[in-house]
Amino acid sequence: MSNPEIFYNQKLREYENVYQGLRRKLVLSGLLRLTVFLTAAIIVYYTWAEIRLVIPLAALAIFIFIYLVARHSSIQKKCDFYKALIAVNSVELAVLKGDFSGLDPGDRYRDSSHDYSEDIDLFGEKSFFQYLNRTSLQDGSDFLAASLLENSTQFVLEKQRAVQELARLPEWRQEFSALASLVQTEMKAGEISEWMNRHRSFSPRNSLFLTGGFTAVSLILISAYFLGWISGYFPGIWFFTGLVISGRFGKKVSALSENTSRAHNTFEQFYKLILKIETQEFSSFLLREKQGYVTGSSQKASEMLKKLTRYTDALDQRNNLIVRIFGNGLLLWDIRHSFLIEKWIRNHKDQVSGWFDTLAFFDAYNTLGNFSFNHPGYVFPLIQDGDFILKVKAGAHPLIPESQRVSNDYEIKKSEFFIITGANMAGKSTFLRTVSLQLVMGNAGLPICAESAVYNPVRLITSMRTTDSLSKEESYFFSELKRLKFIVEAISREPYFVILDEILKGTNSTDKAIGSRKFVEKLVAKKASGIIATHDLSLCEVAGEYPEVKNYFFDADIKENNLFFDYTLKPGICENMNASFLLKKMEIID
């Protein structure tokens, strides 16, 4: 696989060159529009007295000007696209250097009642979500968060294969992300679906016949006038008749136009995103299944959305005074395009939410594929049934810089419980969060920070950061008891991997030691698997009575009045504690 940093630098240079060329074209296009406008104004000024000459010349100038506006808009959109691609690569280079502070921390997804959300730095500043997330759509961000919170052990292999396939498509992923970043969410996907479902059609059922016939008569009358066969009175009367007919639907057309105008850019960009999905050949089951939602019908979703954007574009032209007056007076413009939009809504509104869900899925999985691409040294856990829940070689936490990272080997079997002791700051809590995050990443189909890993998927549940609640008048101790009760009830229903950090901190040491021991014994009796970190060495005695319980520790050495940590997991019980040393070192006590 390509070196990510080399790839991003190469793409950054490539896209910057294209962007600068488009910027020059944009300036020239603006000058050309101005030249055409001024030329047309001069011609109209000097031919004003010749009405039969000035009208066709003015009409020609208007058509040329509209073409140039559309061309300018097309160049501007290309500029925006390449600017977005530049941003995508710039972000990736910054993250590779360890700077992801500007990315979304996902605070809105934090949930203290969740199985593990609050305990493992999943959301918030400097969290795994902030490090991982590259979604561009709000629905994609929601889908990604839900994937991390799902705590499901189903379809892990299918998820892995989807992530692996997307990791191999960096250009496709970047183009998808760039297009998605250009979506203007003035009206969110859910709001669009809701609006379509509650919309009530108002345009006459025979609108196409009515507007087509009216347009034909308009062309005949105007042609007859210019040929000198009739006076201007007849096309004038017909023109005002068109304005009156259009005016009857004015308020309803305005309301429809307001909604379509708000949704237009979303539709336009979604069309391009769906086209990216439709035209890419996928091999993994999960990606092909999701792709089927936009390609499975007789007509592709992109074609249907493109058609809708043409209709909404046309209706939006009513904001142009010339189109609004002459289009309605001669062509019944508003009625015709309102009918086309309403017919589209009737035929496809039930499919729209499925298309939006597909986009959210690919936006989220784009992020997962991007993570895999950025970490070619990470390994996808080998999914196996058997005695082991997790068997890892050189496992470490992905948020710790590689230069500071200390990896560990560990094997955790079913119904096996680790008791981990160690000095303060020796690495116990980091290890708990490393294992927790590996389970979450494994269940989401992500590669983990390790040389090799075997994983038998299991749900995770934790108690590591219990807090008191003043709003509920709950003490810290009572909140912790509720959390422990929550865990016991959960493992009674189905298997979980339990991770605990220094439980029962809210009571005295003797009570804590007795309570912690009884709680671990209860977990062992329920054949639960997991890890508990503690400073209470008496808890390690449980290992002598239950073969399922194993003691491990993180050590600390005091040499030449300095404290040293190796952050290495070792079998046994910690004998060196450092609280008194640190109190003296920091001159808190004598």
C-alpha positions as CSV (number, residue, x, y, z in Angstrom):
1,M,0.0,0.0,0.0
2,S,1.2,3.6,-0.7
3,N,2.9,5.6,1.9
4,P,0.1,7.9,3.1
5,E,2.3,11.0,3.5
6,I,3.8,10.6,0.0
7,F,0.4,10.1,-1.5
8,Y,-1.2,13.2,0.2
9,N,1.7,15.4,-0.8
10,Q,1.6,14.2,-4.4
11,K,-2.2,14.8,-4.6
12,L,-1.9,18.2,-2.9
13,R,0.5,19.4,-5.6
14,E,-1.6,17.9,-8.4
15,Y,-4.8,19.5,-7.2
16,E,-3.2,22.9,-6.5
17,N,-1.9,23.1,-10.1
18,V,-5.4,22.3,-11.5
19,Y,-7.0,24.8,-9.1
20,Q,-4.7,27.7,-10.2
21,G,-5.5,26.9,-13.8
22,L,-9.3,27.0,-13.1
23,R,-8.9,30.3,-11.2
24,R,-7.3,31.9,-14.3
25,K,-10.2,30.6,-16.4
26,L,-12.7,32.1,-14.0
27,V,-11.2,35.6,-14.3
28,L,-11.3,35.4,-18.1
29,S,-14.9,34.1,-18.0
30,G,-15.9,37.1,-15.8
31,L,-14.3,39.5,-18.3
32,L,-16.0,37.8,-21.2
33,R,-19.4,38.2,-19.5
34,L,-18.8,41.9,-18.9
35,T,-17.8,42.4,-22.5
36,V,-20.9,40.7,-23.9
37,F,-23.1,42.7,-21.5
38,L,-21.6,46.0,-22.5
39,T,-21.7,45.1,-26.2
40,A,-25.4,44.2,-26.0
41,A,-26.2,47.4,-24.2
42,I,-24.5,49.5,-26.9
43,I,-26.3,47.6,-29.7
44,V,-29.7,47.9,-28.0
45,Y,-29.1,51.6,-27.4
46,Y,-28.3,52.3,-31.1
47,T,-31.2,50.1,-32.5
48,W,-33.8,51.2,-29.9
49,A,-36.0,52.9,-32.6
50,E,-36.2,49.7,-34.7
51,I,-38.5,47.6,-32.5
52,R,-38.5,44.6,-34.9
53,L,-34.7,44.6,-34.8
54,V,-34.0,45.4,-31.1
55,I,-36.2,42.6,-29.7
56,P,-34.4,39.7,-31.5
57,L,-31.0,41.3,-30.9
58,A,-31.9,41.7,-27.2
59,A,-33.1,38.1,-27.0
60,L,-29.9,36.8,-28.6
61,A,-27.8,38.8,-26.2
62,I,-29.8,37.4,-23.3
63,F,-29.3,33.8,-24.5
64,I,-25.6,34.4,-25.0
65,F,-25.3,36.0,-21.5
66,I,-27.2,33.1,-19.9
67,Y,-24.9,30.6,-21.6
68,L,-21.9,32.5,-20.3
69,V,-23.4,32.7,-16.8
70,A,-23.9,28.9,-16.9
71,R,-20.3,28.4,-18.1
72,H,-18.9,30.6,-15.4
73,S,-21.0,28.7,-12.8
74,S,-19.6,25.4,-14.1
75,I,-16.0,26.7,-13.8
76,Q,-16.7,28.0,-10.3
77,K,-18.0,24.6,-9.3
78,K,-14.9,22.9,-10.5
79,C,-12.9,25.5,-8.6
80,D,-14.8,24.7,-5.4
81,F,-14.3,20.9,-6.0
82,Y,-10.6,21.2,-6.4
83,K,-10.4,23.6,-3.4
84,A,-12.2,20.9,-1.4
85,L,-9.7,18.2,-2.6
86,I,-6.9,20.5,-1.5
87,A,-8.5,20.8,1.9
88,V,-8.9,17.0,2.2
89,N,-5.2,16.4,1.6
90,S,-4.1,19.3,3.8
91,V,-6.2,17.8,6.7
92,E,-4.7,14.4,6.3
93,L,-1.1,15.7,6.3
94,A,-1.9,17.7,9.5
95,V,-3.4,14.6,11.2
96,L,-0.4,12.5,10.2
97,K,1.7,15.1,12.1
98,G,-0.5,14.7,15.1
99,D,-2.7,17.8,14.7
100,F,-6.4,16.9,14.6
101,S,-7.6,19.6,17.0
102,G,-9.6,21.3,14.3
103,L,-11.8,18.3,13.6
104,D,-15.2,17.6,15.0
105,P,-14.8,16.2,18.6
106,G,-18.4,14.7,18.5
107,D,-19.3,16.0,22.0
108,R,-23.0,15.7,21.1
109,Y,-22.7,11.9,21.0
110,R,-21.5,11.5,24.6
111,D,-23.9,9.4,26.7
112,S,-23.2,8.6,30.4
113,S,-25.8,5.8,30.3
114,H,-24.1,4.0,27.4
115,D,-22.2,0.7,27.9
116,Y,-18.8,2.5,27.4
117,S,-19.2,5.9,25.7
118,E,-17.9,8.0,28.6
119,D,-15.1,5.8,29.8
120,I,-12.7,5.3,26.9
121,D,-12.2,8.8,25.4
122,L,-14.5,7.9,22.5
123,F,-15.9,11.4,22.1
124,G,-14.7,14.9,23.0
125,E,-11.4,16.8,22.6
126,K,-8.5,14.6,21.7
127,S,-10.8,11.6,21.4
128,F,-10.7,8.7,19.1
129,F,-13.8,10.0,17.2
130,Q,-12.1,13.3,16.6
131,Y,-9.0,11.5,15.4
132,L,-11.0,9.2,13.1
133,N,-13.8,11.3,11.8
134,R,-13.7,12.6,8.2
135,T,-17.4,12.6,7.4
136,S,-18.7,15.6,5.4
137,L,-22.4,15.0,5.9
138,Q,-24.2,15.4,9.2
139,D,-26.0,12.1,8.6
140,G,-22.7,10.5,7.9
141,S,-21.3,11.7,11.2
142,D,-24.3,10.4,13.0
143,F,-23.9,7.0,11.2
144,L,-20.2,6.9,12.2
145,A,-21.0,7.6,15.8
146,A,-23.7,5.0,15.8
147,S,-21.3,2.5,14.4
148,L,-18.9,3.1,17.3
149,L,-21.7,3.0,19.8
150,E,-23.5,0.0,18.3
151,N,-21.7,-2.5,20.5
152,S,-22.7,-5.3,18.0
153,T,-20.7,-8.4,17.2
154,Q,-22.6,-9.1,14.0
155,F,-21.2,-9.0,10.4
156,V,-17.7,-8.1,11.7
157,L,-16.0,-9.9,8.7
158,E,-18.3,-8.1,6.2
159,K,-17.4,-4.8,7.9
160,Q,-13.7,-5.5,7.7
161,R,-13.9,-6.4,4.0
162,A,-15.8,-3.2,3.2
163,V,-13.2,-1.1,5.1
164,Q,-10.3,-2.9,3.4
165,E,-11.8,-2.3,-0.1
166,L,-12.4,1.4,0.5
167,A,-8.9,1.7,1.9
168,R,-7.6,0.6,-1.5
169,L,-9.6,3.4,-3.3
170,P,-8.0,6.6,-2.0
171,E,-8.8,8.7,-5.1
172,W,-12.4,7.6,-5.1
173,R,-12.7,8.3,-1.4
174,Q,-11.2,11.8,-1.7
175,E,-13.5,12.7,-4.5
176,F,-16.5,11.5,-2.6
177,S,-15.5,13.5,0.5
178,A,-14.8,16.6,-1.6
179,L,-18.2,16.5,-3.2
180,A,-19.9,15.8,0.1
181,S,-18.1,18.7,1.7
182,L,-19.8,21.0,-0.9
183,V,-23.3,20.0,0.2
184,Q,-25.0,23.0,1.7
185,T,-27.3,21.8,4.4
186,E,-29.8,24.7,4.5
187,M,-32.3,21.9,4.5
188,K,-31.1,18.6,6.0
189,A,-31.8,15.3,4.4
190,G,-34.4,14.4,7.0
191,E,-36.2,17.7,6.5
192,I,-36.3,17.1,2.8
193,S,-37.9,13.7,3.2
194,E,-40.4,15.1,5.7
195,W,-41.3,18.0,3.4
196,M,-41.8,15.7,0.4
197,N,-44.1,13.4,2.5
198,R,-46.3,16.2,3.7
199,H,-46.4,18.2,0.4
200,R,-49.8,18.4,-1.3
201,S,-49.9,18.8,-5.1
202,F,-51.6,21.9,-6.5
203,S,-50.8,22.0,-10.2
204,P,-53.5,20.7,-12.6
205,R,-53.2,17.1,-13.8
206,N,-53.2,18.3,-17.4
207,S,-50.5,20.9,-16.8
208,L,-48.2,19.6,-19.6
209,F,-51.0,19.7,-22.2
210,L,-52.1,23.2,-20.9
211,T,-48.6,24.7,-20.9
212,G,-47.6,23.0,-24.1
213,G,-50.6,24.3,-25.9
214,F,-50.2,27.8,-24.5
215,T,-46.6,28.0,-25.5
216,A,-47.4,26.9,-29.1
217,V,-50.1,29.6,-29.4
218,S,-47.5,32.2,-28.0
219,L,-45.0,31.2,-30.7
220,I,-47.6,31.4,-33.5
221,L,-48.8,34.9,-32.4
222,I,-45.3,36.3,-32.0
223,S,-44.2,34.9,-35.4
224,A,-47.4,36.3,-37.0
225,Y,-46.6,39.7,-35.5
226,F,-43.0,39.8,-36.8
227,L,-44.2,38.7,-40.2
228,G,-46.6,41.7,-40.2
229,W,-49.7,39.5,-40.4
230,I,-51.3,40.8,-37.1
231,S,-50.9,43.8,-34.9
232,G,-49.1,43.8,-31.5
233,Y,-52.5,43.9,-29.8
234,F,-53.2,40.1,-30.1
235,P,-49.8,38.8,-28.6
236,G,-50.2,41.5,-25.9
237,I,-53.6,40.3,-24.8
238,W,-52.3,36.7,-24.9
239,F,-49.3,37.7,-22.8
240,F,-51.4,39.3,-20.1
241,T,-53.7,36.2,-20.1
242,G,-50.7,34.1,-19.3
243,L,-49.8,36.4,-16.4
244,V,-53.3,36.1,-15.0
245,I,-53.3,32.3,-15.2
246,S,-49.9,32.0,-13.6
247,G,-50.9,34.5,-10.9
248,R,-53.7,32.2,-9.7
249,F,-51.0,29.8,-8.5
250,G,-48.6,32.4,-7.4
251,K,-48.6,31.8,-3.6
252,K,-48.4,28.0,-3.9
253,V,-45.7,28.2,-6.5
254,S,-43.7,30.6,-4.2
255,A,-44.0,28.2,-1.3
256,L,-42.8,25.2,-3.5
257,S,-40.0,27.3,-5.0
258,E,-38.8,28.3,-1.5
259,N,-38.6,24.7,-0.4
260,T,-37.0,23.5,-3.7
261,S,-34.6,26.4,-3.6
262,R,-33.4,25.4,-0.1
263,A,-33.1,21.8,-1.1
264,H,-31.7,22.4,-4.5
265,N,-28.0,22.4,-3.7
266,T,-28.4,19.4,-1.5
267,F,-30.1,17.5,-4.4
268,E,-27.4,18.7,-6.9
269,Q,-24.6,17.5,-4.8
270,F,-26.4,14.3,-3.7
271,Y,-26.8,13.5,-7.4
272,K,-23.1,13.7,-7.9
273,L,-22.4,11.6,-4.7
274,I,-24.9,8.9,-5.8
275,L,-23.4,8.9,-9.3
276,K,-20.0,8.2,-7.6
277,I,-21.5,5.3,-5.8
278,E,-23.3,3.9,-8.9
279,T,-20.3,4.1,-11.2
280,Q,-17.8,2.4,-8.9
281,E,-17.4,-1.3,-9.0
282,F,-17.4,-2.9,-5.6
283,S,-16.6,-6.5,-4.7
284,S,-17.4,-6.7,-0.9
285,F,-20.8,-7.8,0.1
286,L,-21.7,-4.9,2.3
287,L,-20.7,-2.2,-0.2
288,R,-22.5,-4.0,-3.0
289,E,-25.6,-4.4,-0.8
290,K,-25.7,-0.7,0.0
291,Q,-24.9,0.2,-3.6
292,G,-28.0,-1.7,-4.6
293,Y,-30.3,0.9,-2.9
294,V,-29.3,3.4,-5.5
295,T,-28.9,1.1,-8.5
296,G,-31.6,-1.6,-7.9
297,S,-34.6,0.0,-9.5
298,S,-35.3,0.3,-13.2
299,Q,-33.9,3.8,-13.2
300,K,-30.8,4.8,-11.4
301,A,-31.1,7.2,-8.4
302,S,-28.6,9.6,-10.0
303,E,-30.7,9.9,-13.1
304,M,-33.8,10.6,-11.1
305,L,-32.0,13.2,-9.0
306,K,-30.4,14.8,-12.0
307,K,-33.9,15.1,-13.5
308,L,-35.2,16.7,-10.3
309,T,-32.3,19.2,-10.2
310,R,-33.2,20.3,-13.8
311,Y,-36.7,20.9,-12.7
312,T,-35.7,22.8,-9.6
313,D,-33.2,24.8,-11.6
314,A,-35.9,25.8,-14.0
315,L,-38.3,26.8,-11.3
316,D,-35.6,28.8,-9.6
317,Q,-35.3,30.9,-12.7
318,R,-38.5,32.6,-11.7
319,N,-36.3,34.7,-9.4
320,N,-35.0,36.3,-12.6
321,L,-37.3,39.1,-13.4
322,I,-37.2,38.6,-17.2
323,V,-38.0,34.8,-16.9
324,R,-40.7,35.5,-14.3
325,I,-42.5,38.0,-16.5
326,F,-42.0,36.7,-20.0
327,G,-41.7,33.0,-19.0
328,N,-45.1,33.1,-17.3
329,G,-46.7,35.4,-19.8
330,L,-45.8,33.4,-22.8
331,L,-44.9,29.9,-21.5
332,L,-46.8,29.4,-18.2
333,W,-43.3,28.7,-16.8
334,D,-44.2,28.3,-13.1
335,I,-47.1,26.0,-13.7
336,R,-45.2,23.7,-16.0
337,H,-42.2,23.2,-13.8
338,S,-44.2,23.0,-10.6
339,F,-46.1,20.1,-12.2
340,L,-42.9,18.4,-13.1
341,I,-41.5,18.7,-9.6
342,E,-44.7,17.5,-8.0
343,K,-45.0,14.5,-10.3
344,W,-41.4,13.6,-9.4
345,I,-42.2,13.9,-5.7
346,R,-45.3,11.6,-6.1
347,N,-43.3,9.0,-7.9
348,H,-40.0,9.0,-5.8
349,K,-40.6,10.4,-2.4
350,D,-40.6,6.9,-0.8
351,Q,-37.2,6.2,-2.2
352,V,-35.5,9.4,-1.1
353,S,-34.9,8.4,2.5
354,G,-33.2,5.2,1.4
355,W,-30.9,7.2,-0.9
356,F,-30.0,9.5,1.9
357,D,-29.3,6.5,4.2
358,T,-27.0,5.1,1.6
359,L,-25.1,8.3,1.4
360,A,-24.7,8.4,5.2
361,F,-23.4,4.9,5.1
362,F,-20.8,5.6,2.4
363,D,-19.8,8.9,4.1
364,A,-19.1,7.0,7.4
365,Y,-17.4,4.0,5.7
366,N,-15.2,6.5,3.8
367,T,-13.9,7.6,7.2
368,L,-13.2,4.0,8.2
369,G,-11.4,3.2,4.9
370,N,-9.4,6.4,5.3
371,F,-8.3,5.3,8.8
372,S,-7.2,2.0,7.4
373,F,-5.3,3.7,4.6
374,N,-3.6,6.1,7.1
375,H,-2.4,3.2,9.2
376,P,-0.8,0.6,6.9
377,G,1.0,-0.9,9.9
378,Y,-2.2,-1.7,11.8
379,V,-3.7,-5.2,11.6
380,F,-7.3,-6.4,11.0
381,P,-8.0,-8.8,13.8
382,L,-8.4,-12.4,12.6
383,I,-12.0,-13.3,13.5
384,Q,-12.1,-16.8,15.1
385,D,-14.3,-18.8,17.4
386,G,-12.4,-20.5,20.2
387,D,-11.1,-20.1,23.7
388,F,-9.5,-16.7,23.2
389,I,-11.5,-13.4,23.2
390,L,-8.4,-11.3,22.4
391,K,-4.9,-12.5,21.6
392,V,-2.7,-9.5,20.7
393,K,0.9,-9.1,19.8
394,A,2.5,-5.6,20.3
395,G,-0.8,-3.9,21.0
396,A,-0.9,-0.2,21.8
397,H,-3.3,2.8,21.9
398,P,-3.7,4.5,18.5
399,L,-3.8,8.0,20.0
400,I,-0.3,7.7,21.6
401,P,2.3,9.0,19.1
402,E,4.4,6.1,17.7
403,S,7.6,7.6,19.1
404,Q,6.2,7.4,22.6
405,R,4.2,4.2,22.2
406,V,5.0,1.1,24.3
407,S,3.3,-2.0,23.0
408,N,2.3,-5.1,25.0
409,D,1.4,-8.7,24.3
410,Y,-1.7,-10.2,26.0
411,E,-4.0,-13.1,25.7
412,I,-7.4,-13.0,27.3
413,K,-9.5,-16.2,27.2
414,K,-13.3,-16.7,27.7
415,S,-14.4,-16.6,31.3
416,E,-11.0,-15.3,32.3
417,F,-10.5,-12.2,34.5
418,F,-7.4,-10.1,34.9
419,I,-6.6,-8.2,38.1
420,I,-4.1,-5.5,37.2
421,T,-2.1,-3.7,39.9
422,G,0.5,-1.0,39.6
423,A,1.9,2.3,40.7
424,N,0.3,5.6,39.9
425,M,0.9,6.7,36.3
426,A,2.4,3.3,35.5
427,G,-0.1,2.6,32.6
428,K,-3.0,0.7,34.1
429,S,-5.7,3.1,32.9
430,T,-4.1,3.5,29.5
431,F,-4.0,-0.3,29.1
432,L,-7.7,-0.6,30.0
433,R,-8.6,2.0,27.4
434,T,-6.4,0.3,24.9
435,V,-8.1,-3.0,25.2
436,S,-11.6,-1.3,25.3
437,L,-10.8,0.6,22.1
438,Q,-9.5,-2.5,20.4
439,L,-12.8,-4.2,21.1
440,V,-14.8,-1.2,19.8
441,M,-12.6,-0.9,16.7
442,G,-12.7,-4.7,16.1
443,N,-16.5,-4.7,16.2
444,A,-16.7,-1.7,13.8
445,G,-14.5,-3.6,11.3
446,L,-11.4,-1.3,11.8
447,P,-7.8,-2.4,12.0
448,I,-6.2,-2.1,15.4
449,C,-2.8,-0.8,16.6
450,A,-0.9,-4.2,16.8
451,E,1.4,-6.5,14.9
452,S,-1.1,-9.3,15.0
453,A,-4.5,-10.0,16.7
454,V,-7.0,-12.8,17.0
455,Y,-10.5,-11.8,18.1
456,N,-13.6,-13.6,19.0
457,P,-16.1,-10.7,18.9
458,V,-17.7,-9.7,22.2
459,R,-19.8,-6.8,23.5
460,L,-18.0,-4.3,25.8
461,I,-19.2,-2.8,29.1
462,T,-17.2,-0.6,31.4
463,S,-17.1,1.3,34.7
464,M,-14.1,3.6,34.7
465,R,-15.3,7.2,35.1
466,T,-18.4,7.3,37.3
467,T,-19.4,10.8,38.5
468,D,-21.8,12.2,41.0
469,S,-25.0,14.0,39.8
470,L,-26.1,17.1,41.6
471,S,-29.2,17.4,39.4
472,K,-30.3,14.0,40.5
473,E,-29.1,14.4,44.1
474,E,-26.9,11.3,43.7
475,S,-23.6,10.9,45.5
476,Y,-20.5,9.5,43.7
477,F,-20.9,6.2,45.6
478,F,-24.5,5.8,44.7
479,S,-23.8,6.6,41.1
480,E,-21.1,3.9,41.1
481,L,-23.4,1.3,42.6
482,K,-26.0,2.0,40.0
483,R,-23.3,1.5,37.3
484,L,-22.2,-1.8,38.8
485,K,-25.8,-2.9,39.0
486,F,-26.2,-2.0,35.4
487,I,-23.2,-4.2,34.5
488,V,-24.5,-7.2,36.5
489,E,-27.9,-7.0,34.8
490,A,-26.3,-6.7,31.4
491,I,-24.0,-9.8,31.7
492,S,-27.0,-11.7,33.0
493,R,-28.7,-11.3,29.6
494,E,-25.7,-12.0,27.3
495,P,-21.9,-12.2,27.2
496,Y,-20.0,-9.0,27.7
497,F,-16.3,-8.2,28.2
498,V,-16.2,-6.2,31.5
499,I,-13.6,-3.5,32.2
500,L,-13.4,-1.8,35.6
501,D,-11.1,0.8,36.9
502,E,-10.7,1.1,40.7
503,I,-14.3,0.4,41.7
504,L,-16.0,1.5,45.0
505,K,-13.7,4.5,45.3
506,G,-16.5,6.3,47.2
507,T,-16.2,4.2,50.5
508,N,-13.5,3.5,53.1
509,S,-10.6,1.1,52.3
510,T,-11.8,-1.8,54.3
511,D,-15.3,-1.7,52.9
512,K,-13.9,-1.2,49.4
513,A,-11.7,-4.2,49.7
514,I,-14.5,-6.5,50.9
515,G,-17.0,-5.1,48.3
516,S,-14.5,-5.3,45.4
517,R,-13.7,-8.9,46.2
518,K,-17.3,-9.9,46.4
519,F,-18.1,-8.1,43.1
520,V,-15.2,-9.8,41.3
521,E,-16.3,-13.2,42.7
522,K,-19.8,-12.5,41.4
523,L,-18.5,-11.7,37.9
524,V,-16.4,-14.9,38.0
525,A,-19.4,-17.0,39.1
526,K,-21.3,-15.6,36.0
527,K,-18.3,-16.7,33.8
528,A,-17.7,-13.1,32.8
529,S,-14.5,-12.1,31.0
530,G,-12.8,-8.9,31.7
531,I,-10.2,-6.7,33.4
532,I,-10.1,-4.8,36.7
533,A,-7.4,-2.3,37.7
534,T,-6.9,-1.7,41.3
535,H,-4.5,-0.3,44.0
536,D,-5.9,-2.8,46.5
537,L,-3.3,-5.6,46.6
538,S,-5.7,-7.7,48.8
539,L,-7.9,-8.2,45.8
540,C,-5.1,-10.2,44.1
541,E,-5.8,-13.0,46.6
542,V,-8.8,-14.0,44.5
543,A,-6.5,-15.4,41.9
544,G,-5.4,-18.0,44.5
545,E,-8.9,-19.3,44.8
546,Y,-10.2,-19.0,41.3
547,P,-8.1,-20.4,38.4
548,E,-10.0,-18.1,36.0
549,V,-8.5,-15.0,37.7
550,K,-5.0,-13.9,36.7
551,N,-2.8,-11.3,38.3
552,Y,-0.8,-8.8,36.1
553,F,0.9,-5.5,37.0
554,F,2.7,-2.4,35.7
555,D,5.9,-1.6,37.5
556,A,7.7,1.6,38.5
557,D,11.4,1.9,39.5
558,I,12.9,4.6,41.7
559,K,16.5,5.3,40.7
560,E,18.7,8.2,41.9
561,N,15.6,9.9,43.3
562,N,13.8,9.7,40.0
563,L,10.8,7.6,38.9
564,F,10.9,5.4,35.8
565,F,8.1,3.6,34.1
566,D,8.5,0.9,31.4
567,Y,4.7,0.7,30.8
568,T,5.1,-3.1,30.2
569,L,2.4,-5.6,31.3
570,K,3.9,-8.3,33.5
571,P,2.4,-11.4,35.2
572,G,2.2,-11.1,39.0
573,I,1.5,-8.5,41.6
574,C,3.0,-5.0,41.8
575,E,5.3,-4.5,44.8
576,N,6.4,-0.9,44.1
577,M,4.0,1.9,44.9
578,N,4.9,5.6,44.4
579,A,2.4,7.8,46.1
580,S,4.6,8.6,49.1
581,F,7.6,9.2,46.8
582,L,5.7,11.6,44.6
583,L,4.4,13.5,47.7
584,K,7.9,14.0,48.8
585,K,9.2,14.7,45.3
586,M,6.7,17.5,44.8
587,E,7.4,18.8,48.4
588,I,3.9,18.2,49.5
589,I,5.1,16.3,52.5
590,D,8.4,16.2,54.3
